[in-house]
Amino acid sequence: YHLMWDHIFDAGGEAIARIAHEDMKNFDNLGLNGFISCQLQRNAFPSSIAMTSIAKSLWNHGTDFEKMRRDLYAATFGEDAVDTLCNYFALLSKSFDIAVIRNQKPLNTEEFKAGLEASLKAMDDIKDYIEAHLNVEDPCQKDSWTYLSIHREIYYLLGKSLIARLDAEYEKAEEYNKQSQQIAFEKEDIIQPVLDCMFYTRMTNERINFLNPELPPPPLF
């Protein structure tokens, strides 16, 4: 299960969005006809796919997730970027496995580490592609690419922190984590519409629970 604010660890945004999509589709089976959420409103980092998934799937239970995400990325980043970003976000969401990070399922160290390393490589590879889109004409798309550029910096360091923790290098893991948080706060004036930096810091301090006996159990909200 996932708790409030666990979406912070979903680096690609798509894992939480897919869960929300399925939940909305099954409302009728549960005898529900509406949805009230007290979750964060600044939840569009790296994209608004989670909130879009909830809205579209609640309005129309037959919403196709794949079409929805492609339409969203086309509007948010531009048609030419859809395939690249579909692959990129899917990889990040798969690699940054919330259940593993939260110690909610057995850890396969080799598999988890390989996924994180693949995500770091993808973040390296996409850097120039992002920078080439930072001055697109559409102002909304321009903001989205700016957010994505900062997102890459923040989650690259978080990924390195998770890998260091896998290697039992806890001091190094903590240093990478603090660097990630520092970038978030340094860029807060820019990214505050899409990320709550306080909650990012709180979650990355409190809920990374695998392979570190020094951490207390995660709080139950």
Salt bridges, closest charged atoms under 4 A:
ASP6 OD2 - ARG102 NH1 2.69
ASP6 OD1 - ARG207 NH1 2.70
GLU14 OE2 - ARG69 NH1 2.90
GLU22 OE2 - LYS25 NZ 3.62
ASP28 OD1 - HIS61 NE2 3.55
GLU66 OE2 - ARG18 NH2 2.97
GLU66 OE1 - ARG69 NE 2.88
ASP71 OD2 - LYS67 NZ 2.68
ASP80 OD2 - HIS133 NE2 3.04
ASP83 OD1 - ARG70 NH2 2.81
ASP97 OD2 - LYS105 NZ 2.75
ASP125 OD2 - LYS121 NZ 2.72
GLU153 OE2 - LYS187 NZ 3.39
ASP167 OD1 - LYS113 NZ 2.87
GLU169 OE1 - LYS172 NZ 3.43
GLU174 OE2 - LYS178 NZ 3.49
ASP196 OD2 - ARG42 NH2 2.86
GLU206 OE2 - ARG202 NE 3.50
